[in-house]
Amino acid sequence: PGTWGSLAALPFAWVILSFFPGPYFLLAASAVLLLVGVWASALHSKTLGTHDAGEIVVDEVVGQWTVLAVAPFSLLGWLVAFVLFRLFDVLKPWPISWIDKRVSGGWGIMLDDVVAGLFGALAISLIVFLVGDF
């Protein structure tokens, strides 16, 4: 489900960035979606009695958009952004793993993916700094 959620985030980000170039509007949309996602995922998890149910993918969208906000607006840039986010989301290096295990509720569902997105954003920013836009 996570990979599909990340893929589903791409066309929406493309539309947003096509009309509003630059990172700010996509990051603002991510922040709004984060707050909606915290509320909705907490409600859904409480209703089902589970934590981070597979059908909840709003967290993947927010994390993916976080990386895309700073990625070069090109096919290769977005491919690298997608792979970096998925790597950090799946491997969960510290502190992502700590957040995933210790933070509960809607914030716990959303925050590990936000931090994975921030890690991906830092990584792609470093790549762009070292090699330039691609």
ZAKOL-706974 format. One record per residue: x, y, z of N, C-alpha, C in turn. Coordinates in pm, whole numbers, plus 50000, padded with zeros to 5 digits. Layout:
// ZAKOL-706974
nx,ny,nz,cax,cay,caz,cx,cy,cz
X,Y,Z,X,Y,Z,X,Y,Z;
...
This chain:
// ZAKOL-706974
nx,ny,nz,cax,cay,caz,cx,cy,cz
50080,49878,50000,50000,50000,50000,50085,50129,50000;
50199,50126,50068,50282,50246,50076,50334,50291,49942;
50379,50195,49862,50431,50230,49729,50319,50285,49641;
50201,50225,49650,50088,50273,49571,50046,50413,49615;
50048,50437,49745,50016,50570,49795,50116,50674,49747;
50243,50635,49746,50348,50726,49697,50330,50754,49548;
50297,50650,49472,50273,50669,49328,50151,50758,49304;
50048,50738,49383,49927,50819,49368,49953,50966,49398;
50053,50993,49480,50087,51132,49514,50147,51208,49396;
50209,51138,49304,50285,51202,49196,50200,51291,49104;
50089,51241,49047,50015,51328,48955,49956,51451,49024;
49916,51437,49150,49862,51553,49222,49972,51657,49244;
50092,51612,49280,50204,51704,49297,50239,51771,49164;
50234,51695,49056,50265,51751,48924,50168,51864,48890;
50039,51842,48916,49939,51945,48888,49966,52068,48974;
49989,52047,49103,50016,52160,49193,50138,52238,49146;
50247,52167,49117,50371,52236,49077,50361,52297,48938;
50274,52245,48852,50255,52304,48720,50187,52440,48730;
50095,52454,48823,50026,52581,48840,50097,52675,48937;
50168,52618,49033,50237,52698,49135,50380,52649,49148;
50470,52693,49057,50609,52646,49061,50678,52686,49191;
50779,52609,49225,50853,52634,49348,50798,52549,49462;
50873,52538,49568,50838,52444,49674,50727,52490,49768;
50701,52619,49776,50620,52671,49886,50475,52624,49884;
50411,52626,49768,50270,52586,49763,50255,52436,49790;
50346,52355,49736,50338,52211,49762,50364,52182,49909;
50456,52253,49971,50480,52235,50115,50361,52281,50197;
50297,52390,50155,50176,52436,50224,50064,52333,50211;
50048,52278,50090,49948,52173,50070,49981,52051,50155;
50109,52019,50168,50152,51907,50253,50116,51932,50398;
50136,52055,50444,50105,52089,50583,49955,52076,50611;
49874,52124,50518,49729,52111,50534,49689,51964,50533;
49743,51888,50438,49711,51746,50429,49761,51671,50552;
49873,51714,50609,49923,51654,50732,49821,51668,50844;
49768,51787,50862,49670,51809,50970,49542,51730,50946;
49495,51729,50822,49377,51649,50789,49407,51501,50810;
49528,51458,50770,49568,51318,50785,49579,51274,50929;
49630,51361,51016,49638,51328,51159,49499,51300,51213;
49406,51389,51181,49269,51372,51229,49204,51246,51169;
49210,51232,51037,49142,51121,50969,49203,50986,51004;
49335,50978,51009,49397,50849,51040,49375,50809,51185;
49371,50907,51276,49340,50875,51416,49198,50821,51428;
49106,50886,51360,48966,50842,51363,48951,50703,51303;
49015,50680,51188,49007,50550,51121,49069,50440,51206;
49185,50468,51263,49253,50368,51345,49173,50336,51470;
49113,50438,51530,49032,50416,51650,48909,50332,51616;
48849,50360,51502,48731,50284,51458,48766,50138,51434;
48881,50112,51370,48922,49975,51339,48994,49907,51454;
49045,49985,51547,49123,49929,51657,49262,49884,51614;
49318,49949,51512,49453,49915,51464,49539,50041,51459;
49669,50022,51444,49761,50134,51426,49819,50127,51285;
49809,50236,51213,49865,50249,51079,49818,50139,50984;
49687,50131,50969,49627,50033,50878,49676,50056,50736;
49690,49949,50661,49745,49956,50526,49668,50045,50431;
49539,50056,50452,49460,50138,50360,49477,50288,50384;
49544,50325,50491,49574,50466,50515,49701,50501,50438;
49687,50584,50336,49804,50621,50255,49825,50773,50251;
49745,50847,50325,49763,50992,50327,49901,51027,50382;
49954,50943,50470,50089,50967,50524,50195,50954,50415;
50176,50861,50323,50269,50845,50211,50264,50967,50120;
50145,51019,50098,50130,51136,50011,50206,51255,50070;
50187,51280,50199,50255,51393,50263,50406,51374,50258;
50454,51255,50288,50598,51229,50284,50655,51244,50144;
50583,51190,50046,50631,51200,49907,50632,51344,49860;
50528,51420,49892,50524,51560,49852,50638,51640,49915;
50677,51603,50036,50787,51672,50104,50916,51661,50024;
50943,51542,49971,51063,51522,49889,51047,51592,49754;
50931,51578,49693,50909,51637,49561,50919,51789,49563;
50891,51850,49676,50896,51996,49686,51034,52051,49656;
51137,51972,49685,51275,52020,49661,51344,51946,49547;
51278,51847,49490,51338,51769,49381,51337,51849,49251;
51435,51826,49164,51428,51886,49031,51299,51844,48961;
51235,51938,48892,51108,51911,48825,51137,51847,48690;
51182,51720,48697,51215,51643,48578,51183,51496,48607;
51178,51416,48502,51149,51274,48520,51254,51209,48610;
51381,51235,48586,51487,51177,48667,51482,51230,48811;
51457,51359,48826,51447,51417,48959,51336,51353,49040;
51223,51331,48976,51110,51271,49047,51132,51122,49073;
51199,51054,48982,51232,50914,49005,51324,50900,49126;
51426,50984,49133,51517,50982,49247,51442,51017,49375;
51355,51116,49370,51276,51155,49488,51187,51040,49533;
51124,50973,49439,51036,50860,49472,51116,50749,49540;
51229,50713,49481,51311,50604,49536,51365,50642,49675;
51414,50764,49690,51467,50805,49820,51360,50800,49928;
51241,50851,49898,51135,50846,49999,51099,50703,50035;
51084,50618,49934,51048,50478,49962,51158,50410,50044;
51284,50436,50013,51395,50376,50089,51389,50417,50236;
51376,50546,50262,51371,50592,50401,51245,50543,50471;
51134,50535,50399,51009,50489,50458,51015,50340,50492;
51077,50261,50407,51084,50116,50429,51194,50081,50530;
51313,50139,50513,51426,50105,50601,51413,50165,50740;
51345,50276,50751,51320,50344,50877,51444,50360,50965;
51545,50433,50916,51660,50461,51004,51615,50550,51120;
51698,50552,51226,51666,50637,51340,51667,50782,51293;
51577,50866,51333,51472,50854,51433,51338,50808,51377;
51333,50774,51248,51206,50731,51188,51154,50606,51259;
51242,50510,51286,51201,50387,51354,51151,50417,51495;
51216,50510,51563,51175,50547,51699,51035,50608,51696;
51012,50700,51602,50881,50763,51588,50775,50659,51557;
50807,50567,51466,50712,50463,51425,50669,50377,51544;
50762,50351,51636,50731,50264,51750,50675,50339,51870;
50714,50464,51888,50684,50534,52014,50573,50638,52006;
50546,50691,51889,50444,50795,51878,50314,50729,51834;
50210,50753,51911,50083,50683,51882,49981,50779,51821;
49869,50722,51785,49759,50800,51731,49786,50852,51590;
49711,50953,51554,49724,51010,51421,49862,51068,51395;
49922,51130,51498,50056,51184,51480,50157,51074,51454;
50141,50961,51521,50232,50849,51499,50222,50792,51359;
50101,50788,51308,50079,50737,51172,50143,50830,51069;
50128,50960,51091,50174,51058,50992,50322,51094,51005;
50370,51104,51129,50500,51166,51152,50618,51086,51099;
50613,50953,51105,50726,50876,51053,50744,50898,50903;
50635,50915,50832,50645,50940,50688,50689,51083,50658;
50649,51177,50742,50696,51314,50726,50847,51320,50744;
50898,51252,50847,51042,51252,50871,51115,51176,50759;
51057,51067,50710,51116,50998,50594,51121,51093,50474;
51017,51174,50457,51017,51274,50351,51124,51381,50372;
51143,51422,50497,51248,51521,50526,51387,51463,50500;
51408,51336,50536,51535,51270,50506,51557,51264,50355;
51452,51228,50281,51462,51225,50135,51490,51363,50078;
51426,51465,50135,51448,51602,50088,51592,51646,50114;
51645,51611,50230,51786,51643,50259,51879,51569,50163;
51849,51442,50138,51934,51362,50049,51932,51417,49907;
51815,51449,49856,51809,51499,49718,51869,51639,49709;
51856,51718,49814,51920,51850,49816,52072,51836,49812;
52124,51739,49883,52269,51714,49882,52314,51669,49743;
52236,51582,49681,52269,51535,49546,52271,51653,49448;
52169,51738,49455,52163,51855,49367,52280,51949,49394;
52316,51966,49520,52430,52051,49555,52559,51997,49495;
52574,51864,49498,52698,51802,49451,52707,51791,49299;
52594,51759,49233,52600,51733,49089,52518,51833,49006;
52438,51916,49069,52354,52010,48996,52218,51947,48965;
52132,52027,48903,51999,51976,48866,52011,51863,48766;
51917,51773,48770,51915,51660,48677,51774,51629,48635;
